[in-house]
């Protein structure tokens, strides 16, 4: 249970409503993390802008989700695993790719190298 109240998108007003509607339209759902951030529309907006900026980087959506899955597994975060498994499916990852990413591996050599580095970074707290 959340210590900070979540904002129901149907009850939201103003900027919070606008942002939550955008999240719903993009993801087809509104994750609880974003419902919590909606308590401060400035926080939610900053998070969405940062996330959008990362989305315009060199890594594909599939690769970003594989990384998120590896990190979530290493951190034992069931919430993140659930969210990124769903997002991973929506960007085209197969069930096998999701399973492999959670273990920090991939049959694709480039993705495998990225995931190996990712797990080392998490396990060794950045000291690779």
C-alpha positions, -999 to 999 in steps of 0.1 A, spaced: 0 0 0 13 34 -9 23 58 19 15 87 -4 -20 89 -18 -25 80 -55 -45 103 -77 -74 87 -95 -71 99 -131 -110 102 -132 -108 126 -102 -78 146 -112 -81 182 -123 -60 207 -142 -24 198 -152 -25 165 -133 -55 154 -153 -39 165 -185 -7 145 -178 -24 114 -165 -47 114 -196 -15 115 -217 0 86 -198 -32 66 -202 -33 73 -239 3 63 -244 5 32 -222 -32 21 -222 -30 22 -184 -19 46 -156 9 31 -134 6 37 -97 40 54 -97 26 81 -120 -6 84 -99 16 92 -69 37 117 -89 5 134 -99 2 148 -64 27 173 -77 20 179 -114 55 195 -117 71 162 -106 50 141 -130 57 165 -158 95 165 -151 95 127 -150 76 124 -183 99 149 -200 130 131 -187 116 97 -198 107 112 -232 143 126 -236 157 91 -229 133 77 -255 150 99 -281 184 84 -273 204 58 -293 189 28 -275 158 12 -289 127 8 -268 133 -30 -267 168 -24 -254 157 1 -228 131 -23 -215 156 -52 -214 178 -30 -193 149 -20 -170 140 -57 -166 176 -67 -157 178 -38 -131 144 -46 -117 154 -83 -112 187 -74 -96 169 -50 -72 141 -75 -65 115 -50 -74 83 -69 -82 65 -36 -91 91 -27 -117 93 -62 -130 55 -62 -136 55 -28 -152 85 -34 -175 73 -68 -185 40 -52 -197 58 -24 -214 83 -49 -229 55 -68 -244 40 -36 -258 73 -27 -275 76 -62 -290 97 -83 -266 88 -119 -266 82 -138 -233 115 -155 -238 133 -122 -243 117 -109 -211 128 -140 -192 163 -137 -206 165 -100 -198 156 -107 -162 185 -130 -160 208 -104 -177 212 -123 -209 201 -123 -245 206 -145 -276 215 -113 -295 252 -106 -289 248 -68 -287 219 -70 -263 237 -96 -243 268 -73 -239 245 -45 -228 228 -66 -203 260 -81 -189 273 -45 -184 240 -35 -168 241 -64 -143 277 -57 -134 269 -20 -129 240 -28 -105 258 -57 -87 290 -37 -82 273 -3 -76 289 13 -106 325 0 -100 330 -21 -131 
